[in-house]
Amino acid sequence: SSNSFSAHREQLSLQDYIHQTLQSEVTARQLSNESFYLFGETFTSDWDVLLEHYTLPPCHTCQRDWTALSFGIGSAGSGVQWHFHGPGFSETLHGRKHWVLYAGDQRPEFDPDLNSRHWMEEVYPTLHYKDLQLPWECTVHQGEMIYFPDGWHHATLNLDRYNAFVSAFTTEDEATLRAISSSTSMEL
């Protein structure tokens, strides 16, 4: 589901998901557990066949052994409500995805049971009246990529009939960067 905490998950084949979910637009009035979004848990051998052909982003820690790839598809109005995790990149393969982000020390106010479209349409317009800091935001178009830093809260909203994307979860921790640095200098 589109719940912040990935509650109320359903398992469907990709064909069933496309047939059932991508035929309708998610509205701001739907609860997050009533809107479904294919993302995460694409770590089986079936998905590996697709994801092994994906070109990793150009970063020091973006190596196959240190990067977890996840494929996603969502209908118009779907997205993921506010959440945070480790660093990574997300590339839009088809459609457009709107992102809102707060730095790690800032926490947005939201109801995890309401979907991200509700937040974007009902809550976000009121923030400047409440004298709260506005989030960073951008729209990632087909063929574009966004980097999300470690621990930054973010929410997304798919803008087109359907949106397909790949996220590359990587690491920025000191030990990994030192290991990369030392193995690179040994190879020279």
Buried (B, 14 or more C-beta within 10 A) or exposed (E): BBBBEBEBEEEEEEEEBBEEBBEEBBBBEBBBBBBBBBBBEBEEEEBEEEBEEBEBBEBBBBEEEBBBBBBBBBBBBBBBBBBBEBBBBBBBBBBBBBBBBBEEEEEBEBBBBBBBBBBBBEBBEEBEEEEEEEBEEEEBEBEEBBEBBBEBBBBBBBBBEBBBBBBBBBBBEEEBEEEBEEEEEEEE
